[in-house]
Structure formats: C-alpha cells, structure tokens
C-alpha cells in the first residue's frame, strides 16, 4: 500500500512519480494499492469520487483530539454506505 495526502490533483502528480519509480525497478504500479488521508473536505462525496478516479481505494479519515469531533467521519461513512448500497 502506498499512502499519501492531498487532493486529487496532488495524488495524481504523486502517483505519476510513483509510476516512474516503479518503471525504474520493473514493478507494475497497478500492483500497489493507493491510500490517502482525508477528512478536511466540506463535500466528502465529491472529494472521494475525485480520489477514486485517481485510483485511490483506501481512505484514512483524520480525527484529531482532544475532543474528537466525529462529524467528518460520519460524513465519510455515509458516503461509503451510499456508494456501496448499504
């Protein structure tokens, strides 16, 4: 798993660099799962769809303390459930 941070454009740029490194060592970049840290968007669904289009399949949601506001996590879980038909 390759983990990164940033919006879809940033992830696309970084993925291209990863692909270059893979080419240099003879590795298929499609064999590497893309992961990204998320959580700050006011529209998680749009952010997630844009990141999915860049090949991201694993999302980690930032929840910082000390009071742990879980509303952003709830929004991401709602998007996931809606997308998966849950």
C-alpha positions, -999 to +999 in steps of 0.1 A: +000+000+000+012+035-009-001+061+014-003+098+006-021+130+014-036+157-007-064+165-031-070+145-064-046+167-084-018+162-058-024+125-057-024+123-095+010+141-095+024+119-068+011+087-085+029+097-116+061+099-097+054+065-081+048+051-116+082+064-127+099+048-097+081+015-105+093+017-141+128+022-130+128-011-109+105-031-132+074-031-109+038-028-121+024+003-103-011-013-106+001-039-080+003-011-054-029-001-036-034+037-033-043+051+001-049+087+011-055+106+043-088+126+041-111+145+064-110+182+058-134+185+029-168+201+032-180+177+005-166+143+012-185+126-016-170+149-043-136+146-028-138+108-026-151+104-061-122+126-074-097+105-055-113+072-067-108+085-103-071+087-094-070+050-083-073+056-045-092+026-029-083+031+008-092+062+027-080+071+062-100+097+080-082+122+102-099+126+136-079+147+160-084+155+196-087+163+223-125+164+218-126+141+188-153+156+166-166+126+147-189+145+123-164+143+094-161+106+100-199+102+099-199+120+066-173+097+051-191+066+064-224+079+050-207+084+016-192+049+017-225+033+027-244+052+000-219+042-026-220+005-015-257+004-013-257-003+024 
